[in-house]
Amino acid sequence: MQEQWKENAERVDPEIGERIWIKIQKEYKMSARKRYLFQIQQPLIAACITIALIIGGYFFYTGVSTLEKQEFVEILAESDMLYVLPDSSKVWMHPESSIRYAKNFTKDRKVWLKGSSLFEVQKYPGSKFQVCIEKAFIEVRGTKFLVEKIENGKNEITLFHGCIAFNAERTGEEVIMKPLQQIVYDPFDSKIQTRNIENIEWQHGKFKFNAMPLKQLLHIVNQIYNTHIVFEGKGENSPFSGTIRQDESLADVVDKICFIMNLHKKTDGDKIVISN
């Protein structure tokens, strides 16, 4: 524009030419200013985007770090032991079993179990309790149940009273268990088998036994109370019929069995021996 003006300046009236020249300069300066501002804005926008990414990345990283730094409590049982969780739920742990839970347990009642343990879960309104095992979890609503590691890596879950929902993570299958039911779960193919414990009924807070062989009866009592009762003598298949209340003490249960079946008991270390 400047070059064209110089070439044609003599052909234009000086007064009109001056006004045109001022307008040209004004337009030129505005355009130059816009270009200048755009040149400034480009790196500014890029810088803002970079800062946003850095800040977002920082909060994402710190969020992940917070999750990674969540503190856990891990308990390993070298022998039979009773462990009481922060919500007063009880875990009777078998030897070489372990449990793990977050320190803020009462906020999220979740326990990771390896091995075999008996759970007696306290009810908390509006709060679920989960036991996580290999590729599955058990959702509890106040109950007493046993998780055992059996042959070929399978898990056997026995529900004595209350209500639990067994969930296979791989298939999404859920089984609502009733008292005195068992589930055998294979984590390798996610197969679930459900069966009832024979010769027992659950009625109004009581276990009702109907002609159950003594050997099987003692096995059930050992599971429920996490104890070690052995029978010495003859007649281990003698039938037992009677009831055991949910809140009955172990001593009362053993005395009842001995009275009904005319047996004797003695204590030998951590064992209870009954004989005829």
Residue pairs with C-beta under 8 A, 6 or more apart in sequence:
1 24
1 28
2 24
5 20
5 21
5 24
9 17
12 20
70 102
70 103
71 102
71 103
72 100
72 101
72 102
72 103
73 100
73 101
73 102
73 103
73 105
74 98
74 99
74 100
75 83
75 93
75 98
75 99
75 100
76 96
76 97
76 98
77 83
77 93
77 94
77 95
77 96
77 97
77 98
77 115
78 95
78 96
79 95
80 92
80 93
80 94
80 95
80 226
80 228
80 270
81 92
81 93
82 90
82 91
82 92
82 93
82 226
83 90
83 91
83 93
83 99
84 90
84 91
85 91
85 101
85 105
85 109
85 111
86 105
86 106
87 105
87 106
87 109
87 122
87 124
87 129
88 122
89 109
89 119
89 120
89 121
89 122
89 129
90 119
90 120
91 99
91 111
91 117
91 118
91 119
91 120
92 117
92 118
92 120
92 226
93 99
93 115
93 116
93 117
94 115
94 116
94 117
94 148
96 115
97 113
97 114
97 115
97 116
97 117
98 113
98 114
98 115
99 111
99 112
99 113
99 114
99 117
100 111
100 112
101 110
101 111
101 112
102 108
102 110
109 124
109 127
109 128
109 129
109 130
110 129
110 130
110 132
111 129
111 130
111 131
111 132
112 132
113 131
113 132
113 133
113 147
114 133
115 149
116 146
116 147
116 148
116 149
117 146
117 147
118 144
118 145
118 146
118 147
118 223
118 224
118 226
119 131
119 140
119 143
119 144
119 145
119 146
119 147
120 143
120 144
121 129
121 140
121 142
121 143
121 144
121 162
122 142
123 141
123 142
128 139
128 140
128 141
129 139
129 140
129 141
129 142
130 137
130 138
130 139
130 140
131 137
131 138
131 140
131 147
132 138
133 147
133 155
133 185
133 187
134 153
134 155
134 187
135 168
135 169
135 170
135 187
135 190
136 155
136 166
136 167
136 168
136 169
136 185
136 187
136 190
137 167
137 169
138 145
138 147
138 157
138 164
138 165
138 166
138 167
139 164
139 165
139 167
140 162
140 164
141 162
141 163
141 164
142 162
142 163
143 159
143 160
143 161
143 162
143 163
143 164
144 159
144 160
144 161
144 162
144 224
144 246
145 157
145 158
145 159
145 160
145 162
145 164
145 177
146 156
146 157
146 158
146 160
146 223
147 155
147 156
147 157
148 155
148 156
148 157
148 158
149 155
150 156
150 184
152 186
153 186
153 187
153 188
154 184
154 185
154 186
154 187
155 184
155 185
155 187
156 182
156 183
156 184
156 185
157 164
157 166
157 177
157 182
157 183
157 185
158 181
158 182
158 197
158 223
159 177
159 178
159 179
159 180
159 181
159 182
160 179
160 180
160 207
160 223
160 224
161 179
161 202
161 205
161 246
162 179
163 176
163 177
163 178
164 176
164 177
165 174
165 175
165 176
165 177
166 174
166 175
166 177
166 183
166 185
166 192
167 173
167 174
168 174
168 185
168 190
168 192
170 190
171 190
173 190
173 192
175 183
175 192
175 194
177 183
177 194
178 202
179 202
180 196
180 197
180 200
180 201
180 202
180 207
181 194
181 195
181 196
181 197
182 194
182 195
182 196
182 197
183 192
183 193
183 194
184 192
184 193
184 195
185 191
185 192
185 193
197 220
198 212
199 209
199 210
199 211
199 212
199 216
200 207
200 208
200 209
200 210
200 212
200 220
201 207
201 208
201 210
202 208
205 245
205 246
205 247
206 243
206 244
206 245
206 246
207 220
207 224
207 243
207 244
207 245
207 246
208 243
209 217
209 240
209 241
209 242
209 243
209 244
210 241
211 239
211 240
211 241
212 220
212 239
212 240
212 241
213 236
213 237
213 238
213 239
213 240
214 231
214 235
214 236
214 237
214 238
214 239
214 240
214 261
215 231
215 236
215 237
217 240
217 257
218 229
218 230
218 231
218 274
221 227
221 229
221 244
221 250
221 253
221 254
221 257
222 228
222 229
225 250
225 253
227 250
227 272
228 270
228 271
228 272
229 254
229 271
229 272
229 273
229 274
230 271
230 272
230 273
230 274
231 273
231 274
231 275
232 273
232 274
232 275
233 275
233 276
234 276
235 276
238 261
240 257
240 260
240 261
241 260
242 256
242 257
242 260
244 253
244 256
248 256
254 265
254 272
254 274
255 265
257 263
257 274
258 264
258 265
258 274
261 276
262 276
263 274
263 275
263 276
264 274
264 275
264 276
265 272
265 273
265 274
266 272
266 273
266 275
267 273
